[in-house]
Amino acid sequence: MEQYNASIAIQVLPAVEGEEVIRVVDEVIAYIKSTGLNTFVGPFETTIEGDVDTLMDIVKECQKICIRAGAPSVMSYVKIAYNPSVGVWSIEKKTKKHHE
């Protein structure tokens, strides 16, 4: 199993009405998945594992995707786990026992 120095969880809240939120958020999730990094999509946030610099670039792009998708503004909640010396626990280590 590959060891990563960081993981992030991001929740984007585009300022759009009703189910339009789902369309915009789905665009963000599609982008995150397209990065090829290990991801876990949950009902409130998406978790991504990788190098901290790459992950921060992804966070920045998620904001821009919301705006390009028609949201006049976006609020995002981001959690960051970063440990450059020994890495962070993987998504699988933290969640596998709950999905068996």
N, C-alpha and C positions, 0 to 999 in steps of 0.2 A: 504494500500500500504506500502510495506517495505521501510524503510529508510536506505540508505547506506552512509558510511562516505567518499566514493570516487567513482569517475568514471574516466575512461581513454578512450581516442580515440587513436587507433594505426593504422598506415599505414606502411606496410612492403613493401620494394622494393628490392626483391632478384635480384642479378646480374646474370640474365639468359636472353636469347634472345627470342624475339617475344612472341608468345602466351604461351610459357613455363612459363612466369610470372603468367598467370592465374592459371595454374596447381599448382604452388607452393603456391600462395596466397590462393587458395581454400583449400589446406591442413591446412594452418594456421587458416582459418575461421572455418573449421571443428573441429579443436582442441578447439578453443574458444567456439564454441557452445557446445562441449562435457563437458565443465566445469559445465554446468547447470546454470550459472549466466545469468542475464538478459542482452541481447545483442541487438544491432541494427547495421545491415550491410548496409553501404552506398557505393556509387560508388568509394570513395577514402579512406575510413577508416572504422573501426569497433569500436563501442563504447561498453564498458562493465561496469556494475555497481557492486560494492561489497566492501569488506574490502581492504584497501590500500595495506596491505602486500600480500594478495592473488593476487590482480591485478598486483603487481610488479613481482610476481613469474610467472604469465601468460605472461607478457611482455618478461621476460627472456626466457621462453620456446618457444615463437614465433620465436625468433632468431635462436634457435637450430633446430627448425622444418625446417626452410628455408635451413639450411646447410645440414641436413639429406636428404632433398628432392633434393639435387644436386646443389644448388647455392654455388658458391665458396665464396661469401660474401653477406651481406645484410645490407641495410640502413633502419632505421626505424624512423618514426616521431611519437612522443608520446605526447599527451596533457593529463594533469592530473588535475582534480578538487578534492580537498581534504578539508574537513571540519569536523574534529573529534568531534566538540561539537554539531553541529545541523544537520550534514549531508549535502548532495548535492542535488540539484534538480534532479529529475528522468528524464530518457530518455523520458518517456511518457509526463511529464509536459512540457518538452522543445519542443516536436515534434508533439504531438497528433493533435493539431489544423491544422497542415499542411498535415495531412493524412486522414482527414475525408471526 
